[in-house]
């Protein structure tokens, strides 16, 4: 996309997700949990946020997003901030 197209509101393509439309079913859970990648303007709130590794789905609780990449404590894979996953709350 050219800069002027972007500036003038031209065609916008959605950002690709590393795992696509991932749905995980757990025993006893009535609906699947859906995940999305961490957006650019995410804030953890007062209690922090739980994010999930894009490689092994291990959960990590973070108190801030002032980092660019982080290694998963379980699988030791390094992933950029915008590759990690957040759970989408069903409303």
Phi and psi in degrees as GROMACS dihedral restraints (atoms count N, CA, C in turn):
[ dihedral_restraints ]
;  ai    aj    ak    al  type     phi  dphi    fc
    3     4     5     6     1   -80.1    20    10
    4     5     6     7     1   155.1    20    10
    6     7     8     9     1   -59.4    20    10
    7     8     9    10     1   -44.6    20    10
    9    10    11    12     1   -66.9    20    10
   10    11    12    13     1   -35.4    20    10
   12    13    14    15     1   -61.1    20    10
   13    14    15    16     1   -43.4    20    10
   15    16    17    18     1   -65.0    20    10
   16    17    18    19     1   -45.1    20    10
   18    19    20    21     1   -63.5    20    10
   19    20    21    22     1   -37.7    20    10
   21    22    23    24     1   -91.0    20    10
   22    23    24    25     1     9.3    20    10
   24    25    26    27     1    79.8    20    10
   25    26    27    28     1    35.7    20    10
   27    28    29    30     1   -69.8    20    10
   28    29    30    31     1  -161.9    20    10
   30    31    32    33     1   -60.3    20    10
   31    32    33    34     1   130.2    20    10
   33    34    35    36     1  -117.9    20    10
   34    35    36    37     1   133.9    20    10
   36    37    38    39     1  -105.1    20    10
   37    38    39    40     1   138.7    20    10
   39    40    41    42     1   -68.2    20    10
   40    41    42    43     1   148.0    20    10
   42    43    44    45     1   -69.1    20    10
   43    44    45    46     1   136.0    20    10
   45    46    47    48     1   -72.1    20    10
   46    47    48    49     1   144.0    20    10
   48    49    50    51     1   -99.2    20    10
   49    50    51    52     1   143.0    20    10
   51    52    53    54     1   -66.0    20    10
   52    53    54    55     1   -28.2    20    10
   54    55    56    57     1  -117.1    20    10
   55    56    57    58     1    10.5    20    10
   57    58    59    60     1    66.6    20    10
   58    59    60    61     1  -147.3    20    10
   60    61    62    63     1   -87.3    20    10
   61    62    63    64     1    84.1    20    10
   63    64    65    66     1   -84.4    20    10
   64    65    66    67     1   129.4    20    10
   66    67    68    69     1  -130.8    20    10
   67    68    69    70     1   127.8    20    10
   69    70    71    72     1  -118.4    20    10
   70    71    72    73     1   129.2    20    10
   72    73    74    75     1  -102.6    20    10
   73    74    75    76     1   134.8    20    10
   75    76    77    78     1  -118.5    20    10
   76    77    78    79     1   154.5    20    10
   78    79    80    81     1   -60.2    20    10
   79    80    81    82     1   128.6    20    10
   81    82    83    84     1    82.5    20    10
   82    83    84    85     1    -1.4    20    10
   84    85    86    87     1   -91.8    20    10
   85    86    87    88     1   126.5    20    10
   87    88    89    90     1   -71.7    20    10
   88    89    90    91     1   -35.0    20    10
   90    91    92    93     1  -126.8    20    10
   91    92    93    94     1   152.2    20    10
   93    94    95    96     1   -70.0    20    10
   94    95    96    97     1   151.8    20    10
   96    97    98    99     1   -89.2    20    10
   97    98    99   100     1   131.9    20    10
   99   100   101   102     1  -106.9    20    10
  100   101   102   103     1   147.8    20    10
  102   103   104   105     1  -124.0    20    10
  103   104   105   106     1   152.6    20    10
  105   106   107   108     1  -137.5    20    10
  106   107   108   109     1   160.5    20    10
  108   109   110   111     1   -73.6    20    10
  109   110   111   112     1   157.8    20    10
  111   112   113   114     1   -65.9    20    10
  112   113   114   115     1   121.4    20    10
  114   115   116   117     1   -76.4    20    10
  115   116   117   118     1   167.0    20    10
  117   118   119   120     1   -62.1    20    10
  118   119   120   121     1   -38.2    20    10
  120   121   122   123     1  -105.6    20    10
  121   122   123   124     1    39.4    20    10
  123   124   125   126     1   -80.3    20    10
  124   125   126   127     1   138.8    20    10
  126   127   128   129     1  -122.8    20    10
  127   128   129   130     1   143.2    20    10
  129   130   131   132     1   -79.3    20    10
  130   131   132   133     1   -13.2    20    10
  132   133   134   135     1    77.8    20    10
  133   134   135   136     1  -172.6    20    10
  135   136   137   138     1   -72.2    20    10
  136   137   138   139     1   -30.7    20    10
  138   139   140   141     1  -101.8    20    10
  139   140   141   142     1     4.4    20    10
  141   142   143   144     1    83.6    20    10
  142   143   144   145     1   179.1    20    10
  144   145   146   147     1  -133.1    20    10
  145   146   147   148     1   150.2    20    10
  147   148   149   150     1   -97.7    20    10
  148   149   150   151     1   124.5    20    10
  150   151   152   153     1  -116.3    20    10
  151   152   153   154     1   162.3    20    10
  153   154   155   156     1  -124.0    20    10
  154   155   156   157     1   139.3    20    10
  156   157   158   159     1   -65.0    20    10
  157   158   159   160     1   133.0    20    10
  159   160   161   162     1   -72.0    20    10
  160   161   162   163     1   -14.2    20    10
  162   163   164   165     1   -92.9    20    10
  163   164   165   166     1   -47.5    20    10
  165   166   167   168     1  -120.1    20    10
  166   167   168   169     1    -1.2    20    10
  168   169   170   171     1    64.9    20    10
  169   170   171   172     1    21.4    20    10
  171   172   173   174     1   -73.0    20    10
  172   173   174   175     1   137.4    20    10
  174   175   176   177     1   -90.0    20    10
  175   176   177   178     1   142.2    20    10
  177   178   179   180     1  -134.0    20    10
  178   179   180   181     1   132.2    20    10
  180   181   182   183     1   -95.8    20    10
  181   182   183   184     1   124.8    20    10
  183   184   185   186     1  -118.9    20    10
  184   185   186   187     1   149.3    20    10
  186   187   188   189     1  -103.2    20    10
  187   188   189   190     1   -11.2    20    10
  189   190   191   192     1  -156.2    20    10
  190   191   192   193     1   164.3    20    10
  192   193   194   195     1  -118.6    20    10
  193   194   195   196     1    32.5    20    10
  195   196   197   198     1   -91.9    20    10
  196   197   198   199     1    51.6    20    10
  198   199   200   201     1  -139.3    20    10
  199   200   201   202     1   158.8    20    10
  201   202   203   204     1  -105.8    20    10
  202   203   204   205     1   -28.8    20    10
  204   205   206   207     1  -150.2    20    10
  205   206   207   208     1   153.6    20    10
  207   208   209   210     1  -146.3    20    10
  208   209   210   211     1   148.0    20    10
  210   211   212   213     1   -96.0    20    10
  211   212   213   214     1   139.8    20    10
  213   214   215   216     1   -72.4    20    10
  214   215   216   217     1   132.5    20    10
  216   217   218   219     1   -69.0    20    10
  217   218   219   220     1   -19.9    20    10
  219   220   221   222     1   -89.7    20    10
  220   221   222   223     1   -55.9    20    10
  222   223   224   225     1   -97.4    20    10
  223   224   225   226     1    -5.9    20    10
  225   226   227   228     1    64.2    20    10
  226   227   228   229     1    14.8    20    10
  228   229   230   231     1   -81.3    20    10
  229   230   231   232     1   139.9    20    10
  231   232   233   234     1   -95.7    20    10
  232   233   234   235     1   135.6    20    10
  234   235   236   237     1  -139.4    20    10
  235   236   237   238     1   145.4    20    10
  237   238   239   240     1   -68.6    20    10
  238   239   240   241     1   161.3    20    10
  240   241   242   243     1   -56.1    20    10
  241   242   243   244     1   -41.8    20    10
  243   244   245   246     1   -83.1    20    10
  244   245   246   247     1     4.0    20    10
  246   247   248   249     1   -96.1    20    10
  247   248   249   250     1   -23.1    20    10
  249   250   251   252     1   -65.4    20    10
  250   251   252   253     1   157.8    20    10
  252   253   254   255     1  -112.8    20    10
  253   254   255   256     1   146.8    20    10
  255   256   257   258     1  -116.3    20    10
  256   257   258   259     1   147.3    20    10
  258   259   260   261     1   -81.3    20    10
  259   260   261   262     1   134.6    20    10
  261   262   263   264     1   -90.0    20    10
  262   263   264   265     1   123.0    20    10
  264   265   266   267     1   -74.2    20    10
  265   266   267   268     1   131.7    20    10
  267   268   269   270     1   -78.7    20    10
  268   269   270   271     1   127.7    20    10
